[in-house]
Amino acid sequence: MAARESPFSIPAYRHYWLARFSSTIALNSMVVIIGWQVYDIARRTMAPREAAVQLGLIGLAQFLPLMLLTLVTGLVADRIDRRWIVRTTVGLEMLCVASLALMTWLDVLTLPALFGVAVLLGVARAFAGPALQGLAPNLVPQRLLPAAIATTSIAWQVGAIAGPPLGGYLYAIHPPLAYTLSTALLFFAWVMLLLLPPLPAIVRDDRGNPWRQMLEGLAYVRRNRLVFAAISLDLFAVLLGGATAMLPIYARDILHVGASGLGHLRAAPAVGAAVVAIWLSRRPLQRDVGLKLLVAVAVFGVATVVFGLSYRTPMPLAVALGCLALIGAADMVSVYVRQSLIQLYTPDNMRGRVGAVSILFISGSNELGEAESGFLAALIGPVAAVVAGGVGTIMVAALWARLFPEILRARTFDPPASFEDVSPLEKAR
């Protein structure tokens, strides 16, 4: 029985974890290069502040598909085999990366091409997100779900650690190499997803109005004040504290560390997050989870402010890396608490729709945060934009503690007693 207490004892979960791990390395390796290429190409013909606007627009290009497709993708994840959704989206991502590799190899890459690929990646992420979130609880029993969330976060965070510096180094050696590696890793992820066993059919009601069913995810999140508070807290915190959007500017024009240094800066938040994820996988949070969520968001804001001013310190790169690692560590606590609440308190036949709403808030805050930071940097400068965002994040944490007392009253996760402590795979057996 002891061996069964690890999510990795379940073969289907191992395949799922490997797919998340390899695809995360691939996408993070690619995304850091896209940001660098957008800013680099823009700087050839634009002033620094005009080029900063392009960084904001590239974030917006990835967010718009997510915003427009959220209700549809959530319903799709609750009606179609989630395995085939993620297989298809990984295939689309693979084609996007391969096309960037070819255009970079032929030296014909342009800003319109980069923006076009960003939109396609946004479409792929919009469909993949709810399906991936809803798939994990189908593979493990409820008692292992918090540990599975933490170990899945390890896959994401370790992949995020390896991806940016790997992409930066390979790009410095020969630009197409970064995209070529990402293509190979996405192919491996696709193979791992093909190995997932058939899942029991989701119990669904197809007789209802599709539009009403799409809106059920929004209604559920709005009714559950604790879930709504956790999701919206992350939305505004990341929206205001989007320091990572400014990393290409900091790497090129403020810290002067180049493409390889940008890789280190992009990896630093993931290093901090991975350390915390490993800790949480071994020692899951059990008490005062709401209070720890608020403290984590406040720490996120403080670290963002210090990062913004790091160039004034005697060791600017070291301070910047330390602050970014602390940002990642604080964000990991927020992710852990939020995802545990959502997965444990949502019925399986609604996980796709609720997951889509969650992704719209969380992933949307990342892209909109990048857009907001880019536009604000164009108005007041990148340093002022980062510092102002960090201060705003601290204020949001304080405000949410007052507006949503449910957060402070959340002592443990304690899922509803009506939920069965078995995975759909075990139930099918």
C-alpha positions in Angstrom: 0.0 0.0 0.0 2.9 2.4 0.8 4.1 2.3 -2.8 0.6 3.3 -4.0 0.9 6.5 -2.1 3.1 8.0 -4.8 1.4 9.3 -8.1 4.4 7.8 -10.0 3.3 4.3 -9.0 0.6 4.8 -11.7 1.9 4.1 -15.2 -0.6 6.4 -16.9 0.4 9.3 -14.6 4.1 8.7 -15.4 3.4 9.0 -19.1 1.4 12.2 -18.5 4.2 13.6 -16.3 6.8 12.9 -19.0 4.6 14.6 -21.6 4.2 17.7 -19.5 7.9 17.8 -18.7 9.2 17.5 -22.3 6.6 19.9 -23.7 7.3 22.4 -21.0 11.0 22.4 -21.9 10.2 22.8 -25.5 7.7 25.6 -25.1 9.8 27.6 -22.6 12.9 27.2 -24.8 10.9 28.5 -27.7 9.0 31.3 -26.0 12.2 33.0 -24.7 13.6 33.0 -28.2 10.3 34.5 -29.6 10.5 37.3 -27.1 14.2 37.9 -28.0 13.5 37.9 -31.7 10.5 40.2 -31.5 12.5 42.8 -29.5 15.6 42.3 -31.6 13.9 42.7 -34.9 11.8 45.6 -33.6 14.9 47.4 -32.3 16.5 47.4 -35.8 13.9 50.0 -37.0 12.3 51.3 -33.8 13.2 53.2 -30.7 13.5 51.3 -27.4 10.0 52.3 -26.2 8.4 51.5 -29.5 10.1 48.1 -29.4 8.7 47.6 -25.9 5.2 48.0 -27.3 5.9 45.0 -29.6 6.6 42.9 -26.5 3.2 44.0 -25.1 1.5 43.1 -28.4 3.1 39.6 -28.6 1.6 38.9 -25.2 -1.8 40.2 -26.4 -1.6 38.0 -29.5 -1.3 34.9 -27.3 -4.1 36.1 -25.0 -6.8 36.9 -27.5 -7.4 33.3 -28.6 -7.6 32.3 -25.0 -10.2 34.9 -24.2 -12.3 34.3 -27.3 -12.2 30.5 -27.1 -12.5 29.9 -23.3 -16.1 28.9 -23.1 -15.8 26.6 -26.2 -12.6 24.9 -25.1 -14.0 24.1 -21.6 -17.1 22.5 -23.1 -15.0 20.6 -25.6 -12.9 19.2 -22.7 -16.0 18.0 -21.0 -17.5 16.3 -24.1 -14.5 14.9 -26.1 -11.8 12.5 -25.0 -9.3 14.7 -23.2 -6.4 12.5 -24.4 -7.1 13.3 -28.1 -7.5 17.0 -27.4 -4.0 17.2 -25.9 -2.5 15.0 -28.6 -3.9 17.3 -31.3 -2.8 20.5 -29.6 0.8 19.2 -29.0 0.8 18.3 -32.7 -0.2 21.9 -33.6 2.5 23.3 -31.3 5.1 21.0 -33.0 4.1 22.4 -36.4 4.4 26.0 -35.1 7.9 25.4 -33.8 9.1 23.6 -36.9 7.9 26.5 -39.0 9.9 28.9 -36.9 12.9 26.7 -37.2 12.6 26.7 -41.0 12.1 30.5 -41.2 15.0 31.2 -38.9 17.2 28.8 -40.9 16.3 30.6 -44.1 16.7 34.0 -42.5 13.2 35.1 -43.6 11.6 35.5 -40.1 9.6 38.7 -39.8 7.5 40.3 -37.1 4.2 39.4 -38.8 5.3 35.7 -38.9 6.2 35.8 -35.2 2.8 37.3 -34.4 1.0 34.7 -36.6 2.7 31.8 -34.8 2.0 33.4 -31.4 -1.8 33.4 -32.3 -1.6 29.7 -33.3 0.2 28.9 -30.1 -2.5 30.8 -28.2 -5.2 28.7 -29.9 -3.3 25.5 -29.0 -2.9 26.5 -25.4 -6.6 27.5 -25.2 -7.7 24.0 -26.0 -4.8 22.1 -24.2 -5.2 23.8 -20.9 -8.6 22.7 -19.7 -8.0 19.2 -21.1 -4.7 18.8 -19.3 -6.1 20.1 -16.1 -9.1 17.8 -16.3 -6.9 14.8 -17.3 -4.7 14.6 -14.3 -7.6 13.9 -11.8 -8.7 11.1 -14.1 -5.4 9.3 -13.6 -4.9 9.4 -9.8 -7.2 8.9 -6.8 -8.4 11.9 -4.9 -6.1 11.2 -1.9 -3.1 11.5 -4.2 -4.3 14.6 -6.1 -2.5 17.3 -4.0 0.8 15.3 -4.4 0.1 14.9 -8.1 -0.5 18.6 -8.5 2.8 19.3 -6.8 4.7 16.7 -8.9 3.1 18.0 -12.1 4.2 21.4 -11.1 7.7 20.0 -10.7 7.5 18.8 -14.3 6.4 22.3 -15.4 8.9 24.2 -13.2 11.9 22.0 -14.0 11.1 22.2 -17.6 10.8 26.0 -17.2 14.3 26.0 -15.6 15.9 23.9 -18.4 14.1 25.5 -21.3 15.1 29.2 -21.2 18.9 28.8 -20.7 18.9 25.9 -23.2 17.1 27.9 -25.8 19.4 30.9 -25.1 22.6 28.9 -25.4 21.5 27.1 -28.5 20.3 30.3 -30.1 23.7 31.9 -29.4 25.4 28.9 -31.1 23.1 28.7 -34.1 19.6 30.2 -33.9 17.7 27.3 -35.6 19.0 24.8 -33.1 16.7 26.1 -30.3 13.6 25.5 -32.4 14.9 22.1 -33.7 15.3 20.8 -30.1 11.8 22.1 -29.2 10.4 20.2 -32.2 12.0 17.0 -31.1 10.8 17.4 -27.5 7.2 18.1 -28.6 7.3 14.9 -30.7 8.4 12.9 -27.6 5.6 14.5 -25.6 3.1 13.5 -28.4 4.4 9.9 -28.2 3.9 9.8 -24.4 0.4 11.1 -24.8 -0.3 8.3 -27.3 0.5 5.8 -24.5 -2.2 7.0 -22.2 -4.8 4.2 -21.7 -8.5 4.7 -22.6 -10.5 6.6 -19.9 -14.0 5.9 -18.8 -16.5 8.1 -20.5 -17.3 11.3 -18.7 -20.9 11.3 -17.3 -22.4 14.3 -19.2 -25.8 15.6 -20.0 -26.0 16.4 -23.8 -29.6 17.4 -23.7 -29.0 20.8 -22.3 -28.5 24.0 -24.3 -24.8 24.1 -25.3 -24.6 27.8 -24.5 -26.0 27.3 -21.0 -23.5 24.4 -20.5 -20.6 26.6 -21.5 -21.7 29.2 -19.0 -21.9 26.7 -16.1 -18.2 26.9 -15.5 -18.4 30.7 -15.0 -21.4 30.2 -12.7 -19.7 27.6 -10.6 -16.6 29.7 -10.1 -18.8 32.8 -9.2 -20.8 30.8 -6.7 -17.8 29.4 -4.8 -16.4 32.5 -3.2 -13.3 30.7 -2.0 -12.4 29.5 -5.5 -13.3 32.8 -7.0 -11.2 34.7 -4.5 -8.1 32.5 -5.2 -8.4 32.7 -8.9 -9.1 36.5 -9.0 -6.3 37.1 -6.5 -3.8 35.5 -8.9 -5.3 37.3 -11.8 -4.7 40.8 -10.4 -1.4 39.9 -8.8 0.2 38.6 -12.0 -1.5 41.2 -14.1 0.2 44.0 -12.1 3.4 42.2 -11.2 4.4 41.0 -14.7 8.1 41.6 -14.4 9.0 38.7 -16.7 7.6 40.7 -19.7 10.4 43.2 -19.2 13.2 40.6 -19.1 14.3 41.1 -22.8 14.6 44.9 -22.0 16.5 44.2 -18.8 18.8 41.7 -20.5 19.6 43.9 -23.5 19.4 47.5 -22.3 19.6 47.6 -18.5 21.7 44.7 -17.2 23.5 44.2 -20.6 23.8 40.4 -20.3 22.6 39.5 -23.9 20.6 36.4 -25.0 22.4 33.9 -22.8 21.8 36.2 -19.8 18.1 36.4 -20.8 18.0 32.6 -20.5 19.3 32.8 -16.9 16.8 35.5 -16.0 13.9 33.6 -17.5 15.0 30.4 -15.7 15.4 32.0 -12.2 11.7 32.1 -11.3 11.4 28.5 -12.3 14.3 27.6 -10.0 12.6 29.1 -7.0 9.3 27.5 -8.0 10.8 24.0 -8.5 12.4 24.1 -5.1 9.1 24.9 -3.5 7.3 22.3 -5.7 9.6 19.6 -4.6 9.1 20.6 -0.9 5.3 20.6 -1.4 5.3 17.2 -3.1 7.0 15.8 0.1 5.3 18.0 2.7 1.9 19.1 1.3 0.3 22.2 3.0 -2.2 21.1 5.6 -2.9 24.2 7.8 -3.7 27.9 7.2 -3.6 27.4 3.4 -5.6 30.7 2.8 -3.2 32.8 5.0 -0.2 31.3 3.2 -1.7 32.2 -0.1 -2.0 35.8 0.8 1.5 36.0 2.3 2.9 34.4 -0.9 1.2 37.0 -3.1 2.6 39.8 -0.9 6.1 38.3 -1.1 5.7 38.1 -4.9 5.0 41.9 -4.9 8.0 42.8 -2.7 10.4 40.7 -4.8 9.1 42.4 -7.9 9.8 45.8 -6.5 13.4 44.8 -5.5 14.0 43.2 -8.9 12.9 46.4 -10.7 15.6 48.4 -8.7 18.3 45.6 -8.9 20.3 47.5 -11.5 21.2 50.1 -8.8 22.8 47.5 -6.5 26.6 46.6 -6.5 25.8 43.1 -7.9 22.8 43.8 -10.2 22.7 40.4 -12.0 22.9 38.4 -8.7 20.2 40.5 -7.0 18.0 40.2 -10.1 18.3 36.5 -10.2 17.6 36.1 -6.5 14.5 38.3 -6.7 13.2 36.4 -9.7 13.8 33.1 -7.9 11.8 34.4 -4.9 9.0 35.5 -7.3 8.9 32.0 -8.7 8.8 30.4 -5.2 5.9 32.7 -4.0 4.0 32.0 -7.2 4.4 28.2 -6.8 2.6 28.5 -3.4 -0.2 30.4 -5.0 -0.4 27.8 -7.9 -0.4 24.9 -5.5 -3.2 26.3 -3.3 -5.4 27.4 -6.2 -5.1 24.2 -8.2 -5.8 22.0 -5.2 -8.9 24.0 -4.4 -10.2 23.9 -8.0 -9.5 20.2 -8.6 -10.7 19.0 -5.2 -13.9 21.0 -5.3 -15.0 20.5 -8.9 -17.0 17.4 -10.2 -15.3 15.5 -13.0 -18.0 16.3 -15.5 -17.3 20.1 -15.0 -13.6 20.1 -14.7 -13.1 21.1 -18.3 -15.3 24.2 -18.1 -14.1 25.2 -14.6 -10.5 24.6 -15.8 -11.1 26.8 -18.8 -12.3 29.6 -16.6 -9.3 29.2 -14.3 -6.9 29.2 -17.3 -8.6 32.3 -18.7 -7.9 34.1 -15.4 -4.4 32.7 -14.7 -2.9 32.3 -18.2 -4.8 35.4 -19.3 -3.2 37.3 -16.5 0.2 36.3 -17.7 -0.4 37.5 -21.3 -2.4 40.6 -20.3 0.3 41.3 -17.6 2.9 41.2 -20.4 0.8 43.5 -22.5 0.2 45.9 -19.6 3.8 45.9 -18.7 4.9 46.5 -22.3 2.5 49.4 -22.8 3.2 50.9 -19.3 7.0 50.6 -20.0 6.4 52.6 -23.2 4.8 55.4 -21.2 6.9 55.6 -18.0 9.9 53.4 -18.7 10.6 49.7 -17.9 11.9 50.3 -14.4 9.0 52.4 -13.2 6.6 49.9 -14.8 8.1 47.0 -12.8 8.2 48.8 -9.5 4.7 50.2 -9.9 3.4 46.6 -10.7 5.1 45.2 -7.5 3.5 47.9 -5.3 0.1 47.2 -6.9 0.5 43.4 -6.2 1.1 44.1 -2.5 -2.0 46.3 -2.4 -4.1 43.6 -4.0 -3.1 41.1 -1.4 -4.1 43.4 1.4 -7.4 44.3 -0.3 -8.3 40.7 -1.0 -7.8 39.8 2.6 -10.5 42.3 3.5 -12.9 41.7 0.6 -12.8 37.9 0.8 -12.6 36.7 4.5 -13.2 33.2 3.1 -9.5 33.1 2.2 -8.4 33.6 5.8 -11.0 31.1 7.0 -9.6 28.4 4.7 -7.6 26.3 7.2 -7.3 23.1 5.1 -8.2 21.8 1.7 -10.8 19.3 3.1 -12.6 18.3 -0.1 -16.4 17.6 -0.1 -17.2 14.4 1.7 -19.4 13.3 -1.3 -16.4 13.0 -3.6 -15.1 9.4 -3.9 -11.4 8.7 -3.1 -10.7 6.8 -6.3 -9.6 7.8 -9.8 -11.8 7.1 -12.8 -9.2 4.5 -14.0 -9.5 2.6 -10.7 -13.2 2.9 -10.8 -13.3 1.4 -14.3 -11.4 -1.6 -13.1 
